Amino acid sequence: MFDVIIIGAGVVGASIGRELSKYQLKTCIIEKTEDVSSGTTKANSAIIHAGYDAKPDTLKGKLNAKGNAMFDKLAEELDFPFKRNGSFVLCFEEESKYRLENLKKQGEINGVPDMRILSKEEILAMEPNLCDEVVAALYAPTGGIVCPYELTIALSENAAKNGVEFKLNTKVENITSSEEGYVIHTNKGDINTRVVINAAGVFADEINNMVSKNKLEIVPRRGEYCLFDKAAGDMIKRTIFQLPSNMGKGVLVTPTVDGNLLVGPNAIDINDKEDLNTSKEGLDDILQKSRKSVKNIPLNQIITNFSGLRAHSTTDDFIIGEVEDARGFINAAGIESPGLSSAPAIAEMVSNIVIEKLKPSINKDFNPIRKSIPRFREMNNDERRELIAKDPKYGKIICRCELVTEGEIIDSIRRPLGATTLDGVKRRTRAGMGRCQSGFCSSRVVDILSKELKRPITEIKKNRGNSNILVAENKEGI
């Protein structure tokens, strides 16, 4: 019997799990895929929004700036990449400047500090590669960038170290009530719990609708992106938005925390919650719109494109709280943008509901500190020599594009909730994320996975399902 079951190991589920590990609770996170951060969390804009977009009377408005302010401490404790690079919202018509003032006033109500309206001269002095047509911009210095999957992995590792159990490859098939709480019926058997927290992303409506007559509807909203090589990463320093529309914050151009340039997303409501396709029309559209913000974007430097799904609720707001007709069942649903930015504050809000309900004692052994895998690419030569002296495997480069060593890959596999797939290694080390997109290093990573996991090389997968990298030997004895 668990005290708390969290369904979903994305950034929201992992944040809640880590927050609850501060208390003496038997907590478990269930995830239907093979790894944490393998759903919506892994593919988004990676922006920590300042908090001026959402209406003040919404949960988005109340939680964004609060969550934003929590990231400095989180990054210090959990050792994940995070940078406050600031953000611009660009205006291209004099008659629309009042909308920037409205955003600024809204942000001030939401608790966003230090915002300013900039003139064209100030904007181009700070970002000379922006288009000359800009007439004004809202500047929010507290805006930031992060790696969403490294954040989620860090939260999950720390939660696991502090006693949270994880059940991966475990799909919820039904939920029924019991005298003590709920029975979670999964593909791997039944699990009993006193409290359920629904953090299932685009599938949160299906989980809610198993137990409640108050039905939810989550619309998967697909967004497509183009990622540019690091050679284009210094074109701009800040995250560049255009004035938002009804479908969202529009196409942005931003540096990533790893030094690339990212453009996107568009916003297309779809029916299939597994559809992560990209289209030529969609990618052409975001590139065309991005050139309104930044001039001379080098299209020949695109190294990959991808899409992600946003869990858009028909209420157009986060849905957080205990369900009226299902006591002990708590929703954290409809968490679209600014969900990543709000995740620490969402976790605190949900945790307070659980604490009020179960009244647990403080976990006096809680340790907030988690150290990341050594980042060889970020070290100076003295640091590298010292690391190699301790373990020669850090002297063997596996991924040349991102300068990832064998030692880092082995560490990513051996850690709590370690990688078991090619994508799992990629998200933890960046092996395969560079210019060649794993063209040279994938076979070597597969070999390391096979040896470390003690599995035949033909059983190593890219991610889930039937995504085996190799399916058979091509010659006898090889």
matplotlib code that plots the C-alpha trace (Angstrom):
import matplotlib.pyplot as plt

x = [0.0, 1.4, 0.5, 0.7, 0.8, 1.8, 0.8, 3.3, 7.0, 7.3, 8.5, 5.3, 5.1, 8.9, 8.6, 5.7, 7.6, 10.6, 8.5, 6.7, 10.0, 10.6, 7.9, 7.6, 5.4, 5.5, 5.4, 5.6, 5.7, 4.1, 5.2, 4.0, 7.1, 10.7, 12.1, 11.3, 10.8, 9.9, 6.5, 5.5, 8.4, 11.1, 10.1, 9.2, 10.6, 12.7, 11.8, 11.3, 8.8, 8.9, 5.1, 3.5, 1.4, -1.3, -4.3, -3.9, -7.1, -5.9, -3.7, -1.2, -1.0, -0.6, 2.0, 4.2, 6.3, 6.3, 7.7, 10.2, 11.7, 12.3, 14.7, 17.9, 17.7, 16.6, 19.5, 22.0, 20.7, 20.2, 23.0, 21.1, 21.8, 19.8, 20.4, 18.5, 19.1, 16.0, 13.3, 11.9, 8.4, 8.6, 6.2, 6.3, 3.6, 3.4, -0.4, 0.2, 2.6, -0.3, -0.4, 3.2, 2.0, -0.9, 1.5, 3.7, 0.8, -0.4, 3.1, 3.3, 0.1, 1.4, 4.6, 7.1, 9.9, 12.1, 10.2, 10.8, 9.5, 12.5, 12.8, 14.0, 17.5, 17.8, 16.6, 19.1, 21.9, 21.2, 20.3, 21.8, 20.6, 16.9, 15.0, 15.0, 11.2, 10.9, 9.5, 9.4, 9.8, 8.9, 12.0, 11.8, 15.2, 13.9, 13.1, 15.3, 16.3, 16.7, 17.1, 13.7, 14.7, 17.9, 15.7, 13.3, 16.0, 17.6, 14.3, 13.7, 17.1, 16.9, 13.4, 14.6, 17.5, 15.1, 12.9, 10.4, 9.8, 9.5, 7.7, 8.6, 7.0, 3.8, 0.6, -2.5, -5.4, -8.1, -8.6, -11.2, -11.9, -11.3, -12.0, -8.5, -8.3, -7.7, -6.6, -4.5, -4.9, -1.8, -0.3, 2.0, -0.6, -2.6, -1.2, -3.0, -2.7, -4.4, -4.0, -3.7, -2.0, -2.8, 0.1, -0.4, 0.1, -2.0, -3.5, -4.6, -8.2, -8.4, -7.0, -9.4, -12.4, -11.7, -12.8, -14.9, -18.2, -16.7, -15.1, -12.1, -11.0, -7.4, -6.7, -3.2, -1.7, 1.2, 4.1, 7.0, 10.5, 13.8, 17.1, 20.2, 23.9, 25.9, 27.6, 24.3, 23.8, 25.3, 23.1, 21.0, 21.4, 17.8, 14.6, 12.7, 8.9, 6.4, 3.2, 1.1, -2.1, -5.1, -3.2, -0.3, 2.9, 3.7, 7.0, 10.0, 13.7, 16.0, 19.4, 19.3, 21.1, 23.5, 24.5, 22.2, 19.6, 15.9, 13.0, 9.3, 6.6, 3.5, 0.2, -2.0, -4.8, -4.9, -6.7, -3.9, -2.1, 0.9, 1.3, 4.7, 5.1, 6.5, 5.6, 7.3, 4.5, 4.7, 8.4, 8.4, 5.8, 7.8, 10.9, 9.2, 7.7, 11.0, 12.6, 10.2, 12.1, 15.7, 17.3, 19.7, 18.9, 21.2, 18.9, 21.8, 22.7, 19.5, 20.6, 17.2, 13.6, 11.0, 7.6, 6.1, 2.5, 1.0, -1.7, -4.3, -7.3, -10.7, -10.8, -7.7, -6.1, -4.2, -6.6, -5.1, -6.9, -8.8, -11.7, -15.1, -16.6, -13.4, -11.8, -8.1, -7.8, -5.8, -5.5, -2.4, -3.9, -4.0, -0.4, 0.6, 2.8, 3.8, 3.8, 7.6, 8.1, 5.4, 6.3, 8.1, 5.1, 2.6, 4.5, 4.3, 0.6, -0.2, 2.1, 0.2, -3.0, -1.5, 0.0, -3.3, -5.0, -2.4, -0.6, 2.8, 5.9, 8.9, 11.6, 14.6, 16.9, 15.8, 18.9, 18.2, 21.6, 22.1, 25.3, 25.1, 27.2, 30.6, 30.4, 33.7, 32.9, 32.6, 35.9, 39.3, 42.3, 43.4, 40.0, 40.0, 43.4, 42.3, 39.1, 41.0, 43.5, 40.6, 39.0, 40.7, 37.3, 36.8, 39.7, 37.9, 35.7, 32.6, 30.5, 32.9, 30.2, 29.3, 32.6, 31.0, 33.2, 32.8, 32.9, 29.9, 27.9, 28.7, 27.8, 24.4, 23.6, 24.8, 23.0, 19.7, 17.0, 19.9, 19.6, 18.5, 18.1, 19.9, 17.6, 18.1, 21.8, 21.3, 19.1, 21.5, 24.8, 24.0, 25.7, 24.1, 22.7, 25.3, 25.8, 25.9, 22.8, 24.4, 25.6, 29.1, 28.5, 25.3, 26.9, 29.4, 26.7, 24.7, 27.8, 28.3, 24.6, 24.8, 27.9, 26.6, 23.1, 24.4, 21.9, 22.4, 23.2, 20.0, 17.9, 19.2, 16.5, 16.3, 13.5, 10.4, 8.4, 10.0, 12.7, 15.6, 18.7, 20.0, 17.7, 20.1, 23.7, 24.5, 27.2, 27.7, 29.9, 29.9]
y = [0.0, 3.3, 6.6, 8.4, 7.2, 9.8, 9.0, 10.5, 11.0, 14.3, 17.5, 18.0, 14.4, 14.5, 17.9, 16.6, 13.4, 15.3, 17.8, 14.9, 13.1, 15.9, 14.0, 10.6, 9.2, 6.0, 7.5, 5.9, 7.4, 5.3, 5.9, 4.0, 4.6, 3.3, 6.4, 9.7, 12.8, 10.8, 12.4, 16.1, 17.2, 16.1, 18.3, 21.9, 25.4, 24.9, 28.4, 29.6, 32.3, 35.5, 35.4, 38.3, 36.4, 34.7, 36.5, 37.3, 35.5, 32.2, 29.5, 30.1, 33.7, 32.9, 30.1, 31.2, 34.0, 32.1, 29.0, 31.1, 32.5, 29.0, 27.9, 29.5, 27.4, 24.3, 24.6, 25.0, 22.0, 19.7, 20.7, 21.1, 23.7, 26.9, 30.5, 33.7, 35.2, 37.5, 37.8, 40.3, 40.6, 42.5, 45.0, 46.0, 48.6, 51.9, 51.4, 48.1, 49.5, 49.7, 45.9, 45.9, 48.2, 45.9, 42.9, 44.9, 45.8, 42.2, 41.0, 43.4, 42.1, 38.5, 39.5, 39.7, 42.1, 44.6, 44.7, 47.7, 48.9, 49.4, 51.8, 50.6, 52.0, 50.2, 46.9, 46.9, 47.9, 44.8, 42.5, 43.8, 40.8, 41.6, 42.9, 46.7, 46.8, 46.4, 49.6, 48.6, 45.6, 44.4, 43.3, 40.8, 40.1, 37.2, 35.1, 32.0, 28.9, 25.4, 21.8, 20.3, 16.7, 17.2, 19.1, 16.2, 13.6, 15.6, 15.9, 12.2, 11.1, 13.2, 11.9, 8.3, 9.0, 10.3, 7.2, 7.7, 4.5, 4.5, 1.9, 2.4, 0.6, 0.5, 1.6, 2.5, 0.5, 1.4, 3.0, 1.8, 3.0, 0.9, 1.3, 2.7, 4.8, 3.5, 0.5, 1.3, -1.5, -1.7, -3.9, -5.2, -5.8, -3.9, -1.2, 0.1, 3.7, 6.2, 9.1, 9.4, 12.4, 12.7, 14.2, 12.3, 15.1, 14.8, 11.6, 13.4, 13.5, 9.8, 9.2, 11.7, 10.2, 6.8, 8.0, 11.2, 12.1, 15.6, 14.8, 16.6, 17.1, 17.5, 18.6, 17.7, 20.8, 20.0, 22.4, 22.0, 23.2, 23.6, 23.2, 24.9, 24.0, 25.7, 27.8, 29.8, 29.8, 33.3, 35.2, 36.3, 36.3, 36.6, 34.7, 36.6, 36.5, 38.4, 39.8, 36.7, 35.4, 33.4, 30.2, 31.0, 32.9, 32.4, 31.6, 32.3, 32.4, 31.5, 30.3, 27.0, 26.4, 24.1, 26.8, 26.0, 28.2, 27.0, 28.3, 27.4, 26.4, 26.6, 25.4, 22.8, 21.1, 17.4, 14.2, 11.7, 12.0, 10.1, 12.1, 13.7, 14.1, 17.2, 18.7, 20.7, 23.2, 23.6, 24.0, 26.4, 28.4, 28.8, 29.6, 32.3, 33.8, 33.7, 35.9, 38.6, 38.7, 37.9, 38.7, 36.4, 33.2, 30.7, 28.0, 25.9, 25.4, 23.4, 20.1, 18.6, 19.3, 17.8, 18.3, 18.2, 18.1, 20.5, 19.3, 22.0, 22.0, 23.2, 25.3, 27.2, 27.0, 24.5, 22.1, 21.5, 20.2, 17.4, 16.2, 16.9, 13.5, 11.5, 12.3, 11.6, 11.9, 15.1, 16.5, 18.3, 18.4, 20.8, 21.7, 23.4, 26.5, 28.0, 24.5, 24.0, 27.4, 26.8, 23.2, 23.9, 26.0, 23.4, 20.8, 22.9, 23.5, 19.8, 18.8, 21.2, 19.4, 16.0, 17.3, 18.7, 15.4, 12.8, 15.0, 13.2, 13.9, 15.7, 13.5, 14.5, 12.6, 14.5, 15.5, 18.2, 17.8, 15.9, 16.1, 15.8, 13.6, 15.4, 17.5, 16.9, 19.5, 22.3, 21.5, 23.2, 21.1, 20.8, 19.6, 17.1, 15.7, 15.3, 13.4, 11.1, 10.3, 9.1, 7.1, 6.7, 6.1, 9.9, 10.2, 8.3, 10.5, 8.7, 11.6, 14.0, 16.6, 17.2, 15.9, 13.2, 10.6, 6.9, 7.7, 10.0, 7.4, 4.7, 7.1, 7.8, 4.1, 3.3, 6.3, 6.0, 5.6, 5.1, 5.1, 1.9, 3.1, 5.2, 8.2, 7.7, 8.2, 11.1, 13.0, 12.5, 13.2, 14.8, 12.0, 12.1, 15.6, 17.4, 18.2, 14.6, 13.6, 10.4, 9.3, 8.4, 7.6, 5.6, 2.2, 2.9, 3.9, 0.8, -1.3, 0.4, -0.1, -3.8, -4.4, -2.3, -3.8, -7.3, -7.6, -8.9, -6.0, -6.9, -6.0, -2.4, 0.1, 3.7, 4.3, 2.1, -0.6, -2.2, 0.5, -2.0, -0.6, -3.9, -6.9, -9.7, -10.6, -10.2, -12.9, -16.0, -15.5, -11.7]
z = [0.0, -1.1, 0.5, -2.9, -6.5, -9.1, -12.6, -15.1, -14.9, -16.8, -15.3, -13.3, -11.9, -11.1, -9.4, -7.3, -6.4, -5.3, -3.2, -1.5, -0.7, 1.9, 4.0, 5.5, 2.8, 0.7, -2.7, -6.2, -9.7, -12.4, -16.0, -19.0, -21.1, -20.6, -19.1, -17.3, -19.4, -22.5, -23.2, -23.6, -21.4, -23.8, -26.7, -25.9, -26.2, -23.0, -21.8, -18.2, -18.9, -16.8, -16.2, -18.0, -20.5, -18.4, -16.9, -13.2, -12.2, -13.6, -12.1, -15.0, -13.9, -10.2, -10.6, -13.4, -11.8, -8.5, -10.3, -12.2, -9.0, -7.6, -10.4, -9.1, -5.9, -7.8, -10.3, -7.4, -5.5, -8.5, -10.8, -14.1, -16.8, -16.3, -17.4, -17.0, -20.4, -20.4, -23.0, -25.5, -26.8, -30.1, -31.5, -35.2, -35.4, -33.5, -33.0, -31.2, -28.6, -26.1, -26.1, -24.7, -21.9, -21.2, -21.0, -18.6, -16.3, -16.3, -15.5, -12.6, -11.2, -11.6, -9.7, -12.5, -11.5, -13.4, -16.8, -19.1, -22.5, -24.8, -27.8, -31.2, -30.5, -27.1, -28.7, -31.6, -29.3, -27.1, -30.1, -33.3, -35.4, -34.8, -37.8, -38.4, -38.6, -34.8, -33.1, -29.4, -27.1, -23.6, -21.8, -19.0, -17.5, -15.4, -18.4, -18.7, -20.6, -19.3, -20.5, -19.7, -19.8, -17.8, -15.2, -15.1, -14.8, -12.0, -10.1, -10.6, -9.5, -6.3, -5.6, -6.0, -3.7, -1.1, -1.2, -4.1, -6.0, -9.8, -11.9, -15.6, -18.5, -16.4, -18.1, -16.1, -17.6, -15.0, -11.6, -9.0, -5.5, -2.4, 1.3, 1.8, -1.4, -4.9, -6.8, -9.9, -12.4, -14.7, -17.3, -14.5, -11.9, -9.3, -7.0, -3.9, -2.7, -0.4, -2.8, -6.6, -8.3, -12.0, -13.9, -17.1, -19.6, -22.8, -21.2, -18.0, -19.2, -19.7, -16.2, -14.6, -16.5, -15.0, -11.6, -12.0, -13.5, -14.1, -17.4, -18.7, -22.3, -23.2, -26.8, -28.0, -29.6, -31.7, -32.2, -34.7, -34.2, -36.0, -34.2, -35.5, -35.1, -32.4, -35.1, -35.1, -31.4, -30.7, -33.2, -30.3, -26.5, -25.4, -26.1, -28.8, -28.9, -31.0, -29.6, -28.7, -30.4, -29.3, -30.1, -27.8, -27.6, -31.3, -33.0, -30.9, -31.6, -28.7, -27.8, -26.0, -22.7, -24.6, -27.2, -30.2, -31.8, -31.6, -33.7, -33.2, -32.5, -34.5, -32.9, -34.5, -32.6, -33.5, -32.4, -32.1, -28.8, -30.2, -33.4, -33.4, -37.2, -38.8, -42.1, -44.7, -44.6, -40.9, -40.8, -43.7, -41.8, -38.6, -40.4, -42.4, -39.2, -37.4, -40.0, -39.0, -35.7, -36.6, -39.9, -41.8, -39.9, -41.5, -42.8, -43.9, -40.3, -39.3, -37.9, -37.0, -36.6, -34.2, -32.8, -29.3, -27.9, -25.5, -23.1, -23.9, -21.7, -23.0, -19.8, -21.1, -17.7, -15.4, -13.6, -10.2, -7.1, -5.5, -7.6, -6.0, -6.6, -6.1, -2.7, -2.6, -6.4, -7.3, -10.7, -12.2, -15.6, -18.6, -17.9, -21.1, -21.4, -18.9, -17.3, -17.4, -15.8, -13.2, -12.4, -9.0, -7.9, -9.1, -7.1, -4.0, -4.5, -5.0, -2.1, 0.3, -0.7, 0.1, 3.4, 4.6, 3.7, 5.1, 7.7, 7.3, 9.4, 7.9, 6.4, 8.5, 6.2, 3.0, 1.0, -1.6, -3.3, -6.6, -8.7, -12.4, -14.7, -15.2, -18.4, -20.1, -22.8, -20.2, -18.3, -18.8, -19.5, -15.9, -14.8, -17.7, -16.7, -13.1, -14.2, -16.6, -13.9, -11.7, -14.5, -17.9, -19.6, -19.4, -21.8, -24.6, -26.7, -28.0, -29.4, -31.2, -32.0, -28.3, -26.8, -24.8, -23.2, -22.5, -18.8, -19.1, -21.0, -18.4, -15.6, -17.3, -17.3, -13.7, -12.0, -10.2, -12.9, -15.4, -19.1, -20.8, -24.4, -27.0, -26.3, -22.6, -23.0, -25.4, -22.9, -20.1, -21.9, -25.2, -27.1, -30.5, -30.3, -32.3, -36.0, -37.2, -35.1, -33.9, -37.3, -35.9, -32.3, -32.1, -32.8, -30.0, -27.6, -28.4, -27.7, -24.3, -23.4, -24.3, -22.1, -19.1, -19.2, -20.0, -22.8, -26.4, -28.7, -30.7, -27.6, -27.3, -28.4, -29.5, -27.1, -26.6, -28.4, -31.5, -31.9, -31.8, -33.4, -34.6, -35.3, -36.3, -37.1, -40.8, -40.7, -38.6, -35.6, -35.8]

ax = plt.figure().add_subplot(projection="3d")
ax.plot(x, y, z, "-o")
ax.set_aspect("equal")
plt.show()
